Amino acid sequence: MYYKILPVVLSLVFVPCVAWAEKHDHKHEHEETRQGHVHEHGVSALKIAIEGKQIEMELEAPGHDIVGFEHEAKSDEDKAAVEKAIKLLKQPLSLISFPAKAGCKLASSEVEVHKEGEEGHAEFHVHWGFTCTDMNAITPLKTKIFSHFPNMEEIEIEAISEKGQTAIELEKGSVEIDLSAVVGS
């Protein structure tokens, strides 16, 4: 059930984003185009799919945003930073909290670190699954992600449900994610 909505998310949310990106093709300092997406330090992406009583979230973040570097962790200090980050990312309820009335529980949590490109830039790919008892009560979500990952400056959020879709730009210092456009009656 968790993965039923992902093809819909990909077709409805990401195809228009690619079209927009191609139309507005420009690069900023510290950006690098790889495999069809732009890698920008300080900017992470969070995709949220809501179906029935299930919520799926996928976070993609440059290694720089999570641990402060993107090279392969070779020193003991770098390895410890990666392990600490993975441990924290596997506990999403310490980063994102739902209103108590929503009755949300963690159903799954996966964290992978990918190296991309010739220079081996690391990216964190995180998947979280939640089951909630009252979907109308899930918003607003509270987040502490910026306090845990100080190099993260912005999270580009794309959310989709049977009700619709929305895009949110969450900037450093923000603590609430309003999903009212995709939940409720």
C-alpha positions as CSV (number, residue, x, y, z in Angstrom):
1,M,0.0,0.0,0.0
2,Y,2.9,2.4,0.8
3,Y,4.1,2.4,-2.8
4,K,0.8,2.7,-4.7
5,I,0.9,6.5,-4.8
6,L,4.6,7.0,-5.7
7,P,4.0,6.6,-9.5
8,V,1.3,9.2,-9.3
9,V,3.7,11.5,-7.4
10,L,6.4,11.1,-10.0
11,S,4.0,11.8,-12.9
12,L,2.0,14.7,-11.3
13,V,4.7,16.5,-9.3
14,F,8.1,15.9,-10.8
15,V,7.3,16.1,-14.6
16,P,6.0,19.7,-14.3
17,C,9.0,20.5,-12.1
18,V,11.4,19.2,-14.8
19,A,9.6,21.3,-17.4
20,W,9.8,24.4,-15.2
21,A,13.5,23.8,-14.5
22,E,14.2,23.4,-18.3
23,K,12.3,26.7,-19.0
24,H,14.2,28.5,-16.2
25,D,17.6,27.0,-16.8
26,H,20.2,28.9,-14.9
27,K,22.9,28.0,-12.4
28,H,24.0,29.6,-9.2
29,E,27.3,29.4,-7.4
30,H,27.8,25.9,-5.8
31,E,25.3,24.2,-8.1
32,E,26.1,21.2,-10.2
33,T,23.8,19.4,-12.7
34,R,24.0,15.6,-12.4
35,Q,21.6,12.9,-13.7
36,G,18.8,15.3,-14.4
37,H,18.6,17.2,-11.1
38,V,20.4,20.2,-9.7
39,H,22.5,19.7,-6.6
40,E,22.7,22.9,-4.5
41,H,24.3,23.2,-1.1
42,G,21.9,24.4,1.5
43,V,18.8,23.2,-0.4
44,S,17.2,19.8,0.3
45,A,14.0,18.3,-1.1
46,L,11.2,16.6,0.7
47,K,8.4,14.7,-1.2
48,I,5.3,13.8,0.7
49,A,2.6,11.4,-0.6
50,I,-0.6,10.9,1.4
51,E,-3.0,8.0,0.6
52,G,-5.7,6.7,2.9
53,K,-4.1,6.6,6.4
54,Q,-0.5,6.3,5.0
55,I,2.1,9.1,4.6
56,E,5.3,8.5,2.7
57,M,8.1,11.0,2.9
58,E,11.3,11.1,0.9
59,L,14.1,13.5,1.8
60,E,17.0,14.1,-0.5
61,A,19.8,16.3,0.9
62,P,23.4,17.0,-0.2
63,G,25.9,15.6,2.3
64,H,27.0,19.1,2.9
65,D,23.6,19.9,4.4
66,I,23.6,16.9,6.7
67,V,27.2,16.4,7.8
68,G,29.0,19.5,6.5
69,F,31.0,17.7,3.7
70,E,30.4,15.6,0.6
71,H,33.6,13.7,0.3
72,E,34.0,10.1,1.3
73,A,34.2,9.8,5.1
74,K,37.7,8.6,5.8
75,S,38.7,10.2,9.1
76,D,37.3,8.9,12.3
77,E,35.6,12.3,12.8
78,D,33.9,12.2,9.4
79,K,32.8,8.6,9.9
80,A,31.3,9.5,13.3
81,A,29.5,12.5,11.8
82,V,27.9,10.2,9.1
83,E,26.9,7.5,11.6
84,K,25.4,10.1,13.9
85,A,23.4,11.6,11.0
86,I,22.2,8.2,9.9
87,K,21.1,7.4,13.4
88,L,19.2,10.6,13.7
89,L,17.6,10.4,10.2
90,K,16.3,6.9,11.1
91,Q,14.4,8.5,13.9
92,P,12.2,10.9,12.0
93,L,9.9,11.7,14.9
94,S,12.8,13.5,16.5
95,L,12.9,15.7,13.3
96,I,9.2,16.0,12.4
97,S,6.3,15.7,14.7
98,F,2.6,15.4,14.0
99,P,-0.2,16.8,16.2
100,A,-1.0,14.2,18.9
101,K,-4.6,14.1,17.7
102,A,-3.4,12.7,14.3
103,G,-2.2,9.4,16.0
104,C,0.7,9.0,13.7
105,K,3.2,6.1,14.2
106,L,6.4,5.4,12.3
107,A,5.9,2.4,10.0
108,S,9.3,2.4,8.1
109,S,12.5,4.3,8.0
110,E,15.4,3.8,5.5
111,V,18.5,5.9,5.1
112,E,21.1,5.6,2.2
113,V,24.1,7.6,1.3
114,H,24.8,7.8,-2.4
115,K,27.9,9.0,-4.1
116,E,27.3,10.7,-7.4
117,G,29.4,12.1,-10.2
118,E,33.1,11.8,-10.8
119,E,33.9,13.8,-7.7
120,G,31.9,11.5,-5.5
121,H,29.5,14.1,-4.1
122,A,27.5,12.4,-1.3
123,E,23.7,12.7,-1.0
124,F,21.5,11.4,1.7
125,H,18.3,9.6,0.5
126,V,15.8,9.0,3.3
127,H,12.5,7.3,3.2
128,W,10.0,7.5,6.0
129,G,6.6,5.8,6.2
130,F,3.9,6.7,8.7
131,T,0.4,5.4,9.6
132,C,-2.0,7.9,11.1
133,T,-5.5,7.4,12.6
134,D,-6.9,10.9,11.8
135,M,-5.6,12.3,8.5
136,N,-7.5,15.5,9.0
137,A,-5.4,16.3,12.1
138,I,-1.9,15.9,10.6
139,T,-1.3,19.5,9.9
140,P,0.6,21.5,10.8
141,L,3.6,19.3,11.2
142,K,6.4,20.7,13.5
143,T,10.0,20.3,12.4
144,K,13.3,20.6,14.2
145,I,15.3,19.6,11.1
146,F,17.1,23.0,10.8
147,S,18.3,22.9,14.4
148,H,19.8,19.4,13.9
149,F,21.3,20.2,10.5
150,P,22.6,23.8,10.6
151,N,24.0,23.7,7.0
152,M,20.5,23.2,5.6
153,E,19.1,26.5,4.5
154,E,15.9,25.5,2.7
155,I,13.7,22.5,2.1
156,E,11.7,22.4,-1.1
157,I,8.6,20.4,-0.2
158,E,6.2,18.8,-2.7
159,A,3.1,17.1,-1.3
160,I,0.4,15.2,-3.0
161,S,-2.8,13.4,-2.0
162,E,-6.2,12.5,-3.4
163,K,-7.2,16.1,-2.5
164,G,-4.5,17.8,-4.6
165,Q,-0.9,18.9,-4.6
166,T,1.1,21.7,-3.2
167,A,4.7,23.1,-3.2
168,I,6.1,24.7,-0.1
169,E,9.5,26.4,0.4
170,L,10.5,26.0,4.0
171,E,13.3,28.3,5.0
172,K,15.8,28.0,7.9
173,G,14.2,29.0,11.1
174,S,10.7,27.8,10.1
175,V,9.2,25.2,12.4
176,E,5.8,24.4,10.8
177,I,4.8,22.6,7.6
178,D,1.2,23.4,6.6
179,L,-0.3,20.6,4.6
180,S,-3.9,21.9,4.7
181,A,-3.9,22.1,0.8
182,V,-3.6,18.3,0.6
183,V,-5.5,17.1,3.7
184,G,-8.9,17.7,5.3
185,S,-12.4,17.8,3.9
